[in-house]
């Protein structure tokens, strides 16, 4: 009598849900598409911050050039150290894209495992980080404006 291959443990090897069921498959696809849309929205936000950092630098260049025009000779010669603001805005854009990528893969893994609930800890950490960055940027702006 030939030996049969060992049977797989049906409890641990079974997928968390039946993807052969069309309704389950559509729900699974909807969850992945929603996760991807969220990821792309965060990527657009990061790219917008990149672009905004270049706008800040170009505007500073414009202000420096216009201060040299004789018609604006009486204009206050202020320099707001926009290099720090530009670099911090660029760094926030990079941070947003890195965290968005991490969150995308985390949620994707949870969807594929069939987790019924997700941990809110990553979202809380991300929210606290964004609020901290906003407060930090505001304090840098405030310090640069009040210092002059």
Backbone torsions as a table, in degrees:
resi	resn	phi	psi	omega
1	UNK	NA	120.8	-178.4
2	UNK	-70.6	147.4	179.0
3	UNK	-79.9	136.5	176.8
4	UNK	-88.1	157.1	178.3
5	UNK	-64.4	145.8	179.2
6	UNK	-62.3	140.2	-179.4
7	UNK	-77.5	141.9	178.4
8	UNK	-73.8	148.1	177.1
9	UNK	-70.5	110.2	-173.3
10	UNK	-67.0	-22.7	-178.7
11	UNK	-74.5	-43.0	-174.2
12	UNK	-90.3	-27.1	-176.5
13	UNK	-90.2	-11.7	-177.7
14	UNK	-74.5	142.8	175.6
15	UNK	-65.4	155.9	-177.0
16	UNK	-65.8	-16.5	178.9
17	UNK	-151.8	164.5	-175.2
18	UNK	-91.8	103.4	-179.5
19	UNK	-79.1	-4.1	174.5
20	UNK	-76.8	-20.2	176.2
21	UNK	-77.4	121.2	-176.1
22	UNK	-59.4	-35.6	-180.0
23	UNK	-68.6	-40.4	178.4
24	UNK	-67.1	-41.0	178.9
25	UNK	-61.9	-43.9	178.4
26	UNK	-64.1	-40.8	178.1
27	UNK	-64.4	-40.7	178.6
28	UNK	-62.6	-44.0	178.7
29	UNK	-65.3	-40.8	178.0
30	UNK	-59.9	-41.7	179.0
31	UNK	-63.5	-43.0	178.7
32	UNK	-66.7	-39.3	178.6
33	UNK	-66.7	-38.4	176.9
34	UNK	-64.2	-40.7	177.6
35	UNK	-62.6	-41.4	179.5
36	UNK	-67.5	-39.9	177.3
37	UNK	-61.9	-41.2	178.5
38	UNK	-63.8	-43.1	178.0
39	UNK	-60.1	-45.4	-179.5
40	UNK	-66.2	-34.2	176.5
41	UNK	-63.9	-42.2	177.8
42	UNK	-67.0	-36.1	176.8
43	UNK	-64.2	-40.4	176.7
44	UNK	-62.4	-37.9	178.1
45	UNK	-64.1	-44.3	177.9
46	UNK	-61.9	-42.9	178.0
47	UNK	-65.7	-36.1	176.8
48	UNK	-63.8	-38.4	177.2
49	UNK	-67.0	-37.2	174.3
50	UNK	-58.6	-50.7	-179.5
51	UNK	-61.0	-40.7	-180.0
52	UNK	-64.3	-35.3	178.8
53	UNK	-64.8	-37.1	176.9
54	UNK	-70.1	-35.4	176.9
55	UNK	-63.0	-42.5	178.9
56	UNK	-60.0	-45.5	-178.5
57	UNK	-65.7	-41.7	179.1
58	UNK	-66.8	-37.4	178.9
59	UNK	-66.2	-38.7	177.3
60	UNK	-62.9	-41.2	176.7
61	UNK	-61.2	-42.4	178.4
62	UNK	-61.6	-45.1	-179.9
63	UNK	-63.0	-41.1	178.5
64	UNK	-63.4	-39.0	179.9
65	UNK	-69.9	-40.1	-177.8
66	UNK	-70.5	-24.9	177.5
67	UNK	-69.6	-19.1	179.2
68	UNK	-87.0	-9.0	179.6
69	UNK	-75.3	132.5	-177.0
70	UNK	-57.9	-32.5	-179.1
71	UNK	-62.7	-27.3	-178.7
72	UNK	-106.5	27.8	-176.1
73	UNK	-62.7	-31.3	-179.1
74	UNK	-81.6	-4.7	-178.5
75	UNK	-68.3	141.4	-178.6
76	UNK	-60.2	135.6	-179.8
77	UNK	-90.1	75.6	-179.8
78	UNK	-98.4	142.9	172.6
79	UNK	-128.9	117.6	-173.0
80	UNK	-90.4	12.0	-179.3
81	UNK	51.7	56.4	-176.5
82	UNK	-71.4	-9.5	177.2
83	UNK	-60.4	-42.6	179.7
84	UNK	-65.5	-41.1	-179.8
85	UNK	-66.9	-42.6	179.5
86	UNK	-62.6	-48.2	-179.1
87	UNK	-65.5	-37.8	179.2
88	UNK	-68.7	-37.8	177.0
89	UNK	-65.6	-40.5	177.1
90	UNK	-64.3	-42.4	179.6
91	UNK	-64.6	-37.5	177.0
92	UNK	-64.6	-39.4	176.7
93	UNK	-61.4	-42.4	177.1
94	UNK	-63.9	-44.8	179.7
95	UNK	-60.5	-42.6	179.3
96	UNK	-60.7	-42.9	-178.8
97	UNK	-70.3	-36.3	177.9
98	UNK	-66.4	-46.5	179.9
99	UNK	-66.6	-37.2	177.9
100	UNK	-62.8	-40.8	178.2
101	UNK	-64.9	-45.3	178.4
102	UNK	-60.3	-45.4	-178.8
103	UNK	-65.0	-38.6	177.6
104	UNK	-58.0	-49.0	-178.7
105	UNK	-68.7	-34.3	177.4
106	UNK	-63.6	-49.4	-179.7
107	UNK	-66.3	-37.9	178.0
108	UNK	-60.8	-43.7	178.1
109	UNK	-63.5	-40.5	178.1
110	UNK	-64.6	-41.1	178.7
111	UNK	-63.9	-44.4	-178.4
112	UNK	-67.8	-30.5	177.0
113	UNK	-76.8	-17.2	-178.1
114	UNK	81.8	26.4	179.9
115	UNK	-62.8	132.4	-179.1
116	UNK	-81.3	-28.8	176.6
117	UNK	-132.0	149.5	178.1
118	UNK	-109.2	154.1	175.9
119	UNK	-73.1	135.6	178.0
120	UNK	-88.7	-4.9	-178.0
121	UNK	-57.5	-46.4	179.1
122	UNK	-61.0	-38.2	179.6
123	UNK	-68.7	-37.7	177.9
124	UNK	-65.9	-44.4	178.9
125	UNK	-61.5	-43.2	-179.9
126	UNK	-64.1	-42.9	179.7
127	UNK	-63.6	-44.3	178.4
128	UNK	-62.9	-39.6	179.2
129	UNK	-64.9	-43.6	-179.9
130	UNK	-64.6	-44.3	178.6
131	UNK	-62.9	-40.8	177.7
132	UNK	-62.9	-40.5	178.7
133	UNK	-66.3	-41.3	178.7
134	UNK	-63.1	-45.1	178.4
135	UNK	-63.9	-40.3	178.0
136	UNK	-62.9	-44.6	178.2
137	UNK	-64.0	-40.9	178.0
138	UNK	-61.5	-41.8	-179.6
139	UNK	-67.3	-34.8	176.2
140	UNK	-65.3	-47.1	176.9
141	UNK	-57.4	-47.2	-177.5
142	UNK	-62.0	-44.5	-179.9
143	UNK	-62.7	-41.6	-179.5
144	UNK	-68.8	-35.4	-179.2
145	UNK	-75.2	-43.3	-177.8
146	UNK	-71.8	-32.2	-178.2
147	UNK	-63.1	-32.6	-176.1
148	UNK	-81.6	NA	NA
